[in-house]
């Protein structure tokens, strides 16, 4: 099952930002765990590609993530089928937004 916005926000107050399931994305990019999104590419038919870098303890390497957008509040990561829910920024406490780079 999916994690509600309230659950993700509660988790983010307790876990490091690269381990929590709350991520911050905007028009310039963002982070999903240790994947840094540097740009977006439209693939057509509600499909998009996040292009960026995968970061690890040993360094970083180019990476990408393809998603399918289902609605204004939901998208699925294509490779593993993980489902993500969009939370309104206004519902996320300022301290957490600052931790996530928001």
The first five atom37 places (N, CA, C, CB, O) and aatype in JSON, in Angstrom:
{
  "aatype": [20, 20, 20, 20, 20, 20, 20, 20, 20, 20, 20, 20, 20, 20, 20, 20, 20, 20, 20, 20, 20, 20, 20, 20, 20, 20, 20, 20, 20, 20, 20, 20, 20, 20, 20, 20, 20, 20, 20, 20, 20, 20, 20, 20, 20, 20, 20, 20, 20, 20, 20, 20, 20, 20, 20, 20, 20, 20, 20, 20, 20, 20, 20, 20, 20, 20, 20, 20, 20, 20, 20, 20, 20, 20, 20, 20, 20, 20, 20, 20, 20, 20, 20, 20, 20, 20, 20, 20, 20, 20, 20, 20, 20, 20, 20, 20, 20, 20, 20, 20, 20, 20],
  "atom_mask": [
    [1, 1, 1, 1, 1],
    [1, 1, 1, 1, 1],
    [1, 1, 1, 1, 1],
    [1, 1, 1, 1, 1],
    [1, 1, 1, 1, 1],
    [1, 1, 1, 1, 1],
    [1, 1, 1, 1, 1],
    [1, 1, 1, 1, 1],
    [1, 1, 1, 1, 1],
    [1, 1, 1, 1, 1],
    [1, 1, 1, 1, 1],
    [1, 1, 1, 1, 1],
    [1, 1, 1, 1, 1],
    [1, 1, 1, 1, 1],
    [1, 1, 1, 1, 1],
    [1, 1, 1, 1, 1],
    [1, 1, 1, 1, 1],
    [1, 1, 1, 1, 1],
    [1, 1, 1, 1, 1],
    [1, 1, 1, 1, 1],
    [1, 1, 1, 1, 1],
    [1, 1, 1, 1, 1],
    [1, 1, 1, 1, 1],
    [1, 1, 1, 1, 1],
    [1, 1, 1, 1, 1],
    [1, 1, 1, 1, 1],
    [1, 1, 1, 1, 1],
    [1, 1, 1, 1, 1],
    [1, 1, 1, 1, 1],
    [1, 1, 1, 1, 1],
    [1, 1, 1, 1, 1],
    [1, 1, 1, 1, 1],
    [1, 1, 1, 1, 1],
    [1, 1, 1, 1, 1],
    [1, 1, 1, 1, 1],
    [1, 1, 1, 1, 1],
    [1, 1, 1, 1, 1],
    [1, 1, 1, 1, 1],
    [1, 1, 1, 1, 1],
    [1, 1, 1, 1, 1],
    [1, 1, 1, 1, 1],
    [1, 1, 1, 1, 1],
    [1, 1, 1, 1, 1],
    [1, 1, 1, 1, 1],
    [1, 1, 1, 1, 1],
    [1, 1, 1, 1, 1],
    [1, 1, 1, 1, 1],
    [1, 1, 1, 1, 1],
    [1, 1, 1, 1, 1],
    [1, 1, 1, 1, 1],
    [1, 1, 1, 1, 1],
    [1, 1, 1, 1, 1],
    [1, 1, 1, 1, 1],
    [1, 1, 1, 1, 1],
    [1, 1, 1, 1, 1],
    [1, 1, 1, 1, 1],
    [1, 1, 1, 1, 1],
    [1, 1, 1, 1, 1],
    [1, 1, 1, 1, 1],
    [1, 1, 1, 1, 1],
    [1, 1, 1, 1, 1],
    [1, 1, 1, 1, 1],
    [1, 1, 1, 1, 1],
    [1, 1, 1, 1, 1],
    [1, 1, 1, 1, 1],
    [1, 1, 1, 1, 1],
    [1, 1, 1, 1, 1],
    [1, 1, 1, 1, 1],
    [1, 1, 1, 1, 1],
    [1, 1, 1, 1, 1],
    [1, 1, 1, 1, 1],
    [1, 1, 1, 1, 1],
    [1, 1, 1, 1, 1],
    [1, 1, 1, 1, 1],
    [1, 1, 1, 1, 1],
    [1, 1, 1, 1, 1],
    [1, 1, 1, 1, 1],
    [1, 1, 1, 1, 1],
    [1, 1, 1, 1, 1],
    [1, 1, 1, 1, 1],
    [1, 1, 1, 1, 1],
    [1, 1, 1, 1, 1],
    [1, 1, 1, 1, 1],
    [1, 1, 1, 1, 1],
    [1, 1, 1, 1, 1],
    [1, 1, 1, 1, 1],
    [1, 1, 1, 1, 1],
    [1, 1, 1, 1, 1],
    [1, 1, 1, 1, 1],
    [1, 1, 1, 1, 1],
    [1, 1, 1, 1, 1],
    [1, 1, 1, 1, 1],
    [1, 1, 1, 1, 1],
    [1, 1, 1, 1, 1],
    [1, 1, 1, 1, 1],
    [1, 1, 1, 1, 1],
    [1, 1, 1, 1, 1],
    [1, 1, 1, 1, 1],
    [1, 1, 1, 1, 1],
    [1, 1, 1, 1, 1],
    [1, 1, 1, 1, 1],
    [1, 1, 1, 1, 1]
  ],
  "atom_positions": [
    [[0.82, -1.21, 0.0], [0.0, 0.0, 0.0], [0.85, 1.25, 0.0], [-0.92, 0.01, 1.19], [2.02, 1.21, 0.38]],
    [[0.27, 2.32, -0.42], [0.98, 3.58, -0.47], [1.06, 4.23, 0.89], [0.32, 4.51, -1.45], [0.29, 3.89, 1.8]],
    [[1.97, 5.15, 1.04], [2.13, 5.91, 2.26], [1.36, 7.21, 2.08], [3.65, 6.18, 2.59], [1.52, 7.89, 1.07]],
    [[0.53, 7.57, 3.06], [-0.2, 8.82, 2.96], [0.75, 10.0, 3.15], [-1.34, 8.87, 4.0], [1.86, 9.83, 3.65]],
    [[0.32, 11.18, 2.75], [1.15, 12.36, 2.95], [1.48, 12.53, 4.42], [0.44, 13.62, 2.41], [2.63, 12.82, 4.77]],
    [[0.48, 12.37, 5.3], [0.71, 12.55, 6.74], [1.75, 11.55, 7.25], [-0.61, 12.39, 7.52], [2.6, 11.91, 8.06]],
    [[1.68, 10.3, 6.78], [2.64, 9.28, 7.22], [4.05, 9.61, 6.74], [2.22, 7.88, 6.7], [5.02, 9.48, 7.49]],
    [[4.17, 10.05, 5.48], [5.48, 10.4, 4.93], [6.09, 11.58, 5.67], [5.37, 10.71, 3.43], [7.29, 11.62, 5.92]],
    [[5.25, 12.56, 6.01], [5.73, 13.73, 6.74], [6.21, 13.33, 8.13], [4.62, 14.8, 6.84], [7.25, 13.8, 8.59]],
    [[5.45, 12.46, 8.81], [5.84, 12.0, 10.14], [7.16, 11.25, 10.07], [4.74, 11.11, 10.76], [8.03, 11.42, 10.93]],
    [[7.32, 10.4, 9.05], [8.55, 9.63, 8.89], [9.74, 10.55, 8.65], [8.41, 8.62, 7.72], [10.83, 10.31, 9.16]],
    [[9.53, 11.6, 7.87], [10.61, 12.51, 7.51], [11.13, 13.3, 8.71], [10.15, 13.48, 6.43], [12.26, 13.78, 8.7]],
    [[10.31, 13.42, 9.75], [10.79, 14.11, 10.95], [11.73, 13.23, 11.75], [9.61, 14.54, 11.82], [12.44, 13.73, 12.62]],
    [[11.75, 11.91, 11.47], [12.53, 10.97, 12.26], [13.72, 10.37, 11.52], [11.65, 9.88, 12.72], [14.67, 9.92, 12.16]],
    [[13.68, 10.35, 10.19], [14.72, 9.67, 9.4], [15.57, 10.68, 8.63], [14.09, 8.66, 8.43], [15.1, 11.77, 8.33]],
    [[16.83, 10.32, 8.3], [17.62, 11.18, 7.4], [16.9, 11.32, 6.06], [19.04, 10.59, 7.19], [16.19, 10.41, 5.63]],
    [[17.1, 12.46, 5.4], [16.32, 12.74, 4.19], [16.56, 11.72, 3.08], [16.66, 14.11, 3.68], [15.68, 11.53, 2.24]],
    [[17.74, 11.06, 3.04], [17.94, 10.09, 1.96], [17.35, 8.72, 2.29], [19.43, 9.94, 1.67], [17.4, 7.81, 1.46]],
    [[16.78, 8.56, 3.49], [16.13, 7.3, 3.85], [14.61, 7.43, 3.94], [16.68, 6.81, 5.17], [13.9, 6.43, 3.86]],
    [[14.12, 8.64, 4.1], [12.67, 8.85, 4.21], [12.01, 8.7, 2.84], [12.37, 10.25, 4.8], [12.67, 8.8, 1.81]],
    [[10.71, 8.45, 2.84], [10.0, 8.29, 1.57], [9.31, 9.59, 1.15], [8.97, 7.16, 1.68], [8.38, 9.57, 0.33]],
    [[9.76, 10.71, 1.71], [9.25, 12.02, 1.3], [10.34, 12.7, 0.48], [8.83, 12.9, 2.54], [11.47, 12.84, 0.94]],
    [[9.99, 13.11, -0.73], [10.98, 13.7, -1.64], [10.48, 15.05, -2.09], [11.24, 12.78, -2.85], [9.28, 15.32, -2.08]],
    [[11.41, 15.91, -2.49], [11.05, 17.26, -2.92], [11.49, 17.46, -4.36], [11.69, 18.33, -1.98], [12.68, 17.35, -4.67]],
    [[10.54, 17.76, -5.23], [10.83, 18.02, -6.64], [10.23, 19.37, -7.01], [10.27, 16.88, -7.55], [9.16, 19.73, -6.54]],
    [[10.93, 20.11, -7.85], [10.34, 21.33, -8.4], [10.77, 21.46, -9.86], [10.76, 22.59, -7.57], [11.35, 20.53, -10.43]],
    [[10.5, 22.61, -10.46], [10.77, 22.78, -11.88], [12.25, 22.68, -12.2], [10.24, 24.12, -12.36], [12.62, 22.39, -13.34]],
    [[13.11, 22.91, -11.21], [14.56, 22.88, -11.45], [15.14, 21.48, -11.23], [15.27, 23.88, -10.54], [16.23, 21.19, -11.71]],
    [[14.43, 20.61, -10.51], [14.97, 19.29, -10.23], [14.59, 18.85, -8.84], [16.49, 19.28, -10.38], [13.5, 19.17, -8.36]],
    [[15.47, 18.11, -8.19], [15.19, 17.65, -6.84], [15.9, 16.35, -6.55], [13.69, 17.48, -6.64], [16.83, 15.96, -7.26]],
    [[15.44, 15.67, -5.51], [16.06, 14.42, -5.09], [15.0, 13.37, -4.84], [16.91, 14.63, -3.83], [13.94, 13.68, -4.3]],
    [[15.27, 12.12, -5.23], [14.47, 10.97, -4.82], [15.48, 10.03, -4.18], [13.69, 10.28, -6.04], [16.23, 9.35, -4.87]],
    [[15.48, 9.99, -2.84], [16.51, 9.24, -2.14], [17.88, 9.8, -2.49], [16.44, 7.74, -2.48], [18.14, 10.99, -2.27]],
    [[18.75, 8.96, -3.03], [20.1, 9.41, -3.4], [20.21, 9.73, -4.89], [21.12, 8.34, -3.03], [21.31, 9.94, -5.4]],
    [[19.08, 9.77, -5.58], [19.09, 10.12, -7.01], [18.82, 11.62, -7.14], [18.03, 9.29, -7.81], [17.76, 12.1, -6.73]],
    [[19.77, 12.34, -7.7], [19.63, 13.78, -7.9], [19.09, 14.05, -9.3], [20.99, 14.51, -7.69], [19.73, 13.71, -10.29]],
    [[17.9, 14.66, -9.37], [17.31, 14.99, -10.67], [17.86, 16.32, -11.15], [15.74, 15.03, -10.59], [17.75, 17.34, -10.45]],
    [[18.45, 16.31, -12.33], [19.04, 17.54, -12.87], [18.21, 18.14, -13.99], [20.45, 17.26, -13.37], [18.26, 19.35, -14.23]],
    [[17.44, 17.32, -14.69], [16.54, 17.85, -15.72], [15.45, 16.82, -16.02], [17.32, 18.21, -17.02], [15.55, 15.65, -15.65]],
    [[14.43, 17.3, -16.69], [13.31, 16.45, -17.07], [13.24, 16.37, -18.59], [11.97, 16.99, -16.48], [13.58, 17.32, -19.28]],
    [[12.8, 15.23, -19.1], [12.56, 15.1, -20.54], [11.18, 14.47, -20.74], [13.68, 14.24, -21.22], [10.86, 13.47, -20.1]],
    [[10.37, 15.06, -21.63], [9.06, 14.5, -21.93], [9.22, 13.39, -22.97], [8.08, 15.6, -22.45], [9.87, 13.58, -23.99]],
    [[8.62, 12.23, -22.7], [8.72, 11.09, -23.62], [7.43, 10.88, -24.4], [9.06, 9.83, -22.85], [7.38, 10.05, -25.3]],
    [[6.38, 11.64, -24.07], [5.09, 11.49, -24.74], [4.18, 10.53, -23.98], [5.29, 10.99, -26.17], [4.66, 9.7, -23.2]],
    [[2.88, 10.65, -24.2], [1.88, 9.76, -23.59], [1.99, 9.73, -22.06], [2.02, 8.35, -24.15], [1.99, 8.65, -21.46]],
    [[2.09, 10.91, -21.44], [2.15, 11.02, -19.98], [3.4, 10.38, -19.39], [0.93, 10.38, -19.37], [3.44, 10.08, -18.2]],
    [[4.43, 10.16, -20.21], [5.67, 9.56, -19.7], [6.77, 10.61, -19.71], [6.08, 8.32, -20.55], [6.89, 11.42, -20.63]],
    [[7.57, 10.58, -18.66], [8.66, 11.55, -18.5], [9.9, 10.82, -18.01], [8.27, 12.68, -17.52], [9.82, 9.75, -17.42]],
    [[11.04, 11.43, -18.27], [12.31, 10.87, -17.8], [12.98, 11.9, -16.9], [13.23, 10.48, -18.99], [13.14, 13.06, -17.27]],
    [[13.37, 11.45, -15.71], [14.22, 12.26, -14.83], [15.66, 11.9, -15.18], [13.9, 12.01, -13.28], [16.03, 10.73, -15.13]],
    [[16.47, 12.89, -15.52], [17.88, 12.66, -15.86], [18.73, 13.31, -14.78], [18.25, 13.23, -17.28], [18.52, 14.47, -14.43]],
    [[19.69, 12.56, -14.25], [20.51, 13.13, -13.18], [21.65, 12.23, -12.8], [19.67, 13.41, -11.98], [22.29, 11.61, -13.66]],
    [[21.92, 12.16, -11.49], [23.06, 11.39, -11.0], [22.65, 10.56, -9.79], [24.22, 12.32, -10.63], [21.92, 11.01, -8.91]],
    [[23.13, 9.32, -9.78], [22.98, 8.43, -8.62], [24.19, 8.64, -7.72], [22.85, 6.93, -9.06], [25.33, 8.53, -8.16]],
    [[23.93, 8.95, -6.45], [25.01, 9.19, -5.5], [25.12, 8.01, -4.54], [24.79, 10.52, -4.72], [24.11, 7.45, -4.11]],
    [[26.36, 7.64, -4.2], [26.59, 6.56, -3.24], [27.8, 6.92, -2.39], [26.8, 5.18, -3.96], [28.41, 7.97, -2.57]],
    [[28.14, 6.04, -1.48], [29.3, 6.28, -0.63], [30.59, 6.38, -1.45], [29.42, 5.17, 0.41], [31.55, 7.01, -1.01]],
    [[30.61, 5.75, -2.62], [31.84, 5.69, -3.41], [31.9, 6.76, -4.51], [31.97, 4.32, -4.03], [32.88, 6.81, -5.26]],
    [[30.88, 7.59, -4.61], [30.9, 8.62, -5.64], [29.55, 8.76, -6.3], [31.95, 8.31, -6.68], [28.52, 8.44, -5.7]],
    [[29.53, 9.23, -7.55], [28.27, 9.4, -8.26], [28.44, 8.98, -9.71], [27.77, 10.85, -8.17], [29.55, 8.99, -10.25]],
    [[27.33, 8.62, -10.33], [27.35, 8.21, -11.73], [26.07, 8.7, -12.4], [27.5, 6.66, -11.87], [25.07, 8.92, -11.72]],
    [[26.09, 8.86, -13.73], [24.88, 9.31, -14.42], [23.75, 8.3, -14.2], [25.16, 9.49, -15.93], [23.97, 7.1, -14.13]],
    [[22.54, 8.82, -14.1], [21.39, 7.94, -13.92], [20.14, 8.55, -14.51], [21.18, 7.63, -12.44], [20.12, 9.73, -14.88]],
    [[19.11, 7.75, -14.6], [17.83, 8.26, -15.06], [16.7, 7.43, -14.45], [17.74, 8.24, -16.61], [16.91, 6.3, -14.01]],
    [[15.51, 8.02, -14.43], [14.33, 7.34, -13.92], [13.17, 7.74, -14.82], [14.04, 7.7, -12.43], [12.9, 8.93, -15.0]],
    [[12.47, 6.75, -15.37], [11.3, 7.04, -16.2], [10.05, 6.89, -15.35], [11.25, 6.09, -17.43], [9.92, 5.96, -14.55]],
    [[9.11, 7.83, -15.53], [7.85, 7.78, -14.79], [6.68, 7.87, -15.74], [7.79, 8.91, -13.74], [6.81, 8.36, -16.86]],
    [[5.52, 7.39, -15.28], [4.25, 7.58, -15.97], [3.33, 8.34, -15.02], [3.61, 6.2, -16.41], [3.1, 7.91, -13.9]],
    [[2.81, 9.48, -15.48], [1.93, 10.31, -14.66], [0.49, 9.85, -14.88], [2.1, 11.83, -15.01], [0.02, 9.77, -16.01]],
    [[-0.2, 9.55, -13.77], [-1.57, 9.05, -13.84], [-2.6, 10.15, -13.6], [-1.77, 7.94, -12.85], [-3.7, 10.1, -14.15]],
    [[-2.25, 11.12, -12.77], [-3.18, 12.19, -12.43], [-2.36, 13.34, -11.87], [-4.27, 11.72, -11.41], [-1.13, 13.27, -11.84]],
    [[-3.03, 14.39, -11.43], [-2.31, 15.52, -10.84], [-1.63, 15.14, -9.53], [-3.26, 16.69, -10.6], [-0.75, 15.86, -9.06]],
    [[-2.02, 14.01, -8.93], [-1.48, 13.67, -7.61], [-0.77, 12.33, -7.57], [-2.58, 13.66, -6.62], [-0.41, 11.88, -6.48]],
    [[-0.54, 11.68, -8.72], [0.02, 10.33, -8.68], [0.86, 10.03, -9.9], [-1.09, 9.31, -8.56], [0.48, 10.35, -11.03]],
    [[2.03, 9.4, -9.67], [2.81, 8.87, -10.79], [3.49, 7.57, -10.37], [3.85, 9.9, -11.26], [3.68, 7.31, -9.19]],
    [[3.85, 6.76, -11.37], [4.5, 5.47, -11.14], [5.88, 5.48, -11.77], [3.65, 4.31, -11.7], [6.06, 5.96, -12.88]],
    [[6.85, 4.95, -11.03], [8.2, 4.78, -11.56], [8.18, 3.52, -12.43], [9.29, 4.68, -10.4], [7.77, 2.45, -11.97]],
    [[8.61, 3.65, -13.69], [8.39, 2.6, -14.68], [9.17, 1.31, -14.41], [8.74, 3.11, -16.04], [8.61, 0.22, -14.55]],
    [[10.44, 1.41, -14.04], [11.28, 0.22, -13.96], [10.83, -0.75, -12.87], [12.72, 0.62, -13.71], [10.75, -1.95, -13.1]],
    [[10.54, -0.23, -11.68], [10.17, -1.1, -10.55], [8.7, -1.0, -10.17], [11.03, -0.76, -9.34], [8.22, -1.76, -9.34]],
    [[7.98, -0.07, -10.78], [6.55, 0.05, -10.51], [6.2, 0.75, -9.21], [5.95, -1.28, -10.49], [5.06, 0.68, -8.76]],
    [[7.18, 1.44, -8.6], [6.89, 2.16, -7.37], [5.93, 3.3, -7.64], [8.17, 2.7, -6.73], [6.07, 4.03, -8.62]],
    [[4.92, 3.46, -6.75], [3.92, 4.5, -6.95], [4.2, 5.66, -5.99], [2.49, 3.94, -6.72], [4.5, 5.45, -4.82]],
    [[4.1, 6.87, -6.52], [4.36, 8.08, -5.75], [3.12, 8.94, -5.71], [5.55, 8.86, -6.33], [2.38, 9.02, -6.7]],
    [[2.88, 9.59, -4.59], [1.74, 10.49, -4.42], [2.26, 11.9, -4.21], [0.85, 10.04, -3.24], [3.19, 12.13, -3.43]],
    [[1.64, 12.84, -4.89], [2.03, 14.24, -4.75], [1.36, 14.82, -3.51], [1.65, 15.06, -6.02], [0.15, 14.69, -3.34]],
    [[2.14, 15.46, -2.65], [1.61, 16.14, -1.47], [1.75, 17.65, -1.68], [2.36, 15.68, -0.17], [2.78, 18.11, -2.17]],
    [[0.75, 18.4, -1.32], [0.84, 19.86, -1.42], [1.98, 20.37, -0.54], [-0.5, 20.52, -1.01], [2.09, 19.98, 0.62]],
    [[2.82, 21.24, -1.09], [3.94, 21.77, -0.34], [3.47, 22.45, 0.94], [4.73, 22.75, -1.19], [4.16, 22.41, 1.96]],
    [[2.29, 23.07, 0.88], [1.79, 23.81, 2.04], [1.51, 22.91, 3.24], [0.53, 24.55, 1.67], [1.4, 23.39, 4.37]],
    [[1.4, 21.59, 3.01], [1.11, 20.67, 4.12], [2.39, 20.19, 4.81], [0.31, 19.47, 3.61], [2.32, 19.53, 5.84]],
    [[3.56, 20.52, 4.24], [4.82, 20.01, 4.76], [5.48, 21.07, 5.64], [5.77, 19.59, 3.6], [5.7, 22.19, 5.18]],
    [[5.8, 20.74, 6.88], [6.41, 21.72, 7.79], [7.69, 22.33, 7.2], [6.74, 21.07, 9.13], [8.45, 21.67, 6.5]],
    [[7.89, 23.61, 7.49], [9.01, 24.36, 6.91], [10.35, 23.7, 7.2], [9.01, 25.79, 7.44], [11.22, 23.69, 6.32]],
    [[10.55, 23.16, 8.4], [11.84, 22.55, 8.75], [12.15, 21.35, 7.86], [11.84, 22.11, 10.22], [13.29, 21.15, 7.46]],
    [[11.12, 20.57, 7.54], [11.32, 19.41, 6.66], [11.61, 19.89, 5.24], [10.08, 18.49, 6.68], [12.48, 19.33, 4.57]],
    [[10.9, 20.91, 4.78], [11.17, 21.44, 3.44], [12.61, 21.91, 3.35], [10.19, 22.61, 3.09], [13.27, 21.7, 2.33]],
    [[13.12, 22.53, 4.4], [14.5, 23.03, 4.38], [15.48, 21.85, 4.3], [14.79, 23.89, 5.66], [16.47, 21.91, 3.57]],
    [[15.21, 20.76, 5.05], [16.07, 19.57, 5.01], [16.11, 18.98, 3.61], [15.58, 18.53, 6.01], [17.14, 18.47, 3.18]],
    [[14.98, 19.03, 2.9], [14.87, 18.4, 1.58], [15.31, 19.36, 0.48], [13.44, 17.93, 1.33], [15.29, 18.99, -0.69]],
    [[15.7, 20.56, 0.83], [16.15, 21.51, -0.19], [15.03, 22.32, -0.77], [16.85, 20.79, -1.28], [15.22, 22.97, -1.8]],
    [[13.84, 22.29, -0.13], [12.67, 22.99, -0.66], [12.68, 24.46, -0.35], [11.42, 22.38, -0.14], [11.76, 25.18, -0.73]]
  ]
}
